[in-house]
């Protein structure tokens, strides 16, 4: 669930490989990615019995090596974990470092250069990306694919059915899906983060669409705006949430929240209460405890999130 304060210029060439068609969006359209792993034991413990499926962890090619990356709409930048940068033998970028803001504040991280990065048919060359640590339960994860690369087209996720698809054809990147779905308007910030409207405990709220977050998180300084008593912050901490850059903060869990996303209502859900970066223009972060049970199509071009039942 990292949030980066500034979006550095993308030093890459975006190449659409041969075979990309310019056609209407058909049910089988798009580049289906290989889901690489289930959620870690720690992530599943945090999800609890309502765990719906894995995070969107897919295989991508980094300098010719097949590595696991999280498709993370809640991060505006693609980044690498330090272990992956070392394993790939990457050179550091002497001209670039990146400020990254997480739950514990802002840290400036060094950048490394990947001469070749490919996810699906999308190929990027000479990509300078920040190198930042994550939480301890991310074993085997090489990094995050953020909005700087995802917003090139449309992203389809149906994790309960084991499906992650990138859409690049002009007929698909802004078109409704060919399956039953409800359209929800989306605001795309200048940094590429997606903010959608929903209702929490019957009150309107703004939520960051965060496919890289295990749980939905409510900003702790807004809890009384949604009918949660301030005394909830005095409850014993339920654990620690980690941010990119190694920051950590205690979180608490409030039982019995009701969240309505379009026509979908989730009642009596436990919601995490934790600090969020002040620069993040939302009330809460919408995570996989809600998103992982549905089929989604996110179009950055159309500024729409289509939500439908899983095809599982």
N, C-alpha and C positions, 0 to 999 in steps of 0.2 A: 504493500500500500504506500509506496513512496510517492512524494510529490516534489517536483523540482521547480525551483523558483524561476529559473530562466531557461529558455529553449535555445541552446547554442545552434549556430548555423550548421546545417547538415552537410558535411564534406563527403558527399557520396554521389555516385551516378546511378540513377534508377533506370534499370533496363528491364523491359518486358520480354521474356524469352519467347522464342518462336512457338507458335501454336496458340497464343492467346487470341481468342476470337472476339469479334465485335458483333454480338448477337443478342437476341432477347434472353432474359434470364429464365432458364429452364430449370426444372427440378434437379438435374444432375450437374448444373453449371458450377464452375469454381474449382479451385485447387484444394483438394482435401489433404489436410496435414496428418502426419502420423503422431498420435498421442503417445507420449513417451513414458509416462509413469503415473501411478496412482498418487493420491495425496500422501504425505509423510505420516507416520504414526502420530507425531505431535499435532499435525494439522487435523487429523481425524479425531483425536481426543478433544481438540478445541471445538470441532463441529458437533460432537456429541452424537446421540442416536439419530438425529435428523440429517446426518451427513448424506448428501445426494450424489456425490461423485467427486472425481478429481478436479484439481485446478487445471486450467488449460495449459498443460505442459506438453510441448511439441518438439520434434526434432528439427533442427536447422543446421545448415552447413557454415562453419566458421573456419576460414582458411583451410577448407577441405576436410575438416573433422566434423562428424555428426555429433552434435551436442544438444542437451535438453535446455529449452528456454520456456519461460512462462509468457503467455500472451497477456499483457497487462495494460488494460485501458486506463488504469488509475495512475500510470506513470507516463509523463510526457516524453521521456527519453528512453531509448534503448541503452542498456548498460550491461557490463560484465562483472561477475564475481572475481575477486583476486585470484582464486585458485585456477579459474579458467584462463585468465590472462597469462599466468605463469606456465600452465600446461601447454598453451599455444605458442609460447615463446615470443609474445608480442612486444614490439618496441613501444615505449611510452611516447606520447605526443608532446614535444618540448614547447609547443605553442598553445597548449590547451589544457585547462582544468575546468571543472564544472561545479557550481554551487548546488548542493542538494539539500532540500529541506524535508525533514521527517518529524517524527513525534517528539524528538528531543532537541530540535533546533536545526541550524544550518551548518553544514560542513562543506568544505571545498575538496573535491576529489580529483585525483589525476586522471588523465585520459590516456587510452592506448589506441593504436591504429590496427584495424583489421583490413587486410588488403582485399578480402573477398568475404562477403556474407550473403547467404541465400536462404530465404524462407519461402517454400513453395516455388513459384516462378519468379518471385521478386529477387533481383540480384542487386547488391550494393557494393561498390568498390571504394577502397580507401576511406573506410568508415571510422571516424574518430568517436569513441564512446567512453563515458566515464567508467572507472573501475571502483566499485563500492561494495563493501561487505553486506551480507544479509543476515537473517536469523540463523541460529545454530541448527535448525531442523530442515535446512534446505540442501541436504546432502545430494550430490549428483546434479544440481541445477547450475548451469553455466552462466545464466543471466536472465535478463528481462527484455522482451521485445515490446517497446512502448509505442505511444501514439505517433511519434515522429515517423515510424515506418508503417504502422497499422493504418493510419489515415490516408494512405495512398489509394485505398479502395474501400471495400466493405468487409465486415467480419461476421461470419455465421458461427454460432456455438450451440451445440446441443450435447452437453457433456454427459447427461444421463444416457444418451444413445451412442456415446463415444464418437462424436462428430465435431470437428473443427475445420472450417473452410474459409479460405481467402477468395474474395471475388474481385477480379480486376477488369472484366470486360465492361465496356461502356453501357451495355444493356442491363448490367446487374448492380453497378456501384451506387445507383440512386433509385433503383426500382423496388417496389414491394416484393416480398418473397412469394413464390408460387404455392405456398402452404398457408393454412388459416392463421391469421395473426392480427393483433391489435397494434395500431401505430401510436407511438408515444413521442411527442415532440422532444427534441434534444437540443440543448445549447452546447456548442463547441467553442471552448475558450480559445484565445489566441495561441495558447500552448498545446492545444489539441486535446484537452481533457473534456469529457462528456458529462454534462449536468442534466439530470432529468427531474421532472416534477413527480411527486407522489404524496401520499397522505400517511402520517404517522400519528397514531392515536386520534384519528379524525381531524388532524390539523395539517394544512399544506406545508410541505417541506421540499427543500432542494437537496438532491442526492448526487454524489459522484458515482458514476457507473465504474466499478472497479472489479474487473474480472480477475485481478491478482490478489484480492482480499478473501481470506477464508471466511470471515464473519462480517456481518453488518455492524458498523460502529457509529454510535451517536456522539456528537461533539459534547464533551462534558459541561461546557459552559452554556449549553442550550437546553439542558434537560427540563427545566421548569417551563420552557416554552411549549413542551409537549406533554404536560401533565404529570411529569415525573418529579416527585418531591426532592428538594435539595438534600435531604437526609440520605438519599441513595449514595451520595459521594462519601458518606461516613461509614459505609459498609466495608468489611474486610476486602482487601484486594483479591480478585479471583486468579490473577496471574500477571504476566508481563507481556506487553506487545512490543515487538521489535520493528524498527524502521531501517530503511536503507541508510548506510553510514554507521551502523552499529548503535544507534540511539535506542533507548528503551524507556518505557513508561508503564506504570501499573494501570490495570484496567479493572472495572467492576462489571457485573452483569445484572441487568434489571429484567425480572421475569414478567411476562404478561403484556408485552407490547403488541399492538395491532398495526400492520403495515399493509397499505393498499397501493399496488402498482398497476395502474390501469384498472382493468376489471378483476385482477387477481388480488385476493385478500389472504394474508397470512395472520392468523389470530394466535394469541397466547404465545408469542415467540419470545425467546430470550434475546435481549439486545445488549451488545457490549457498549459500555460507557468509558470513553478514554479521551485524552487530549488529541486534537487535530491541529495541524499547522494553521496559525491565524490567517495566512495568505490564501488558504483554500476556501473558495467562496461557496461553501455548502454547509448544510446542517448535519448531514450524515454521509457515510460511505456505504454504498450498497454492495454487499459481497456475495460469495457463492452459496451461502445458506439460503438465499432467495433466488439468485440467478441460476444456480446449478440444477434447479428442477425444471427449467423451462427451455424452450428453443428460442434463440435470439438471432436477429439480424440487425447489426449496427451499421448504418450508412452515414459516414461523415459528410458526404456530399449532400445528401438529402436532409441532414440533420433530423434523423428519425431513428428510433429504436422500435423494431417490430418484435412483439412478444407473443408466442404461441405455446401450445402444449408440446411436450417432448414427443418425438417420434419413437421413443423406446417401446 
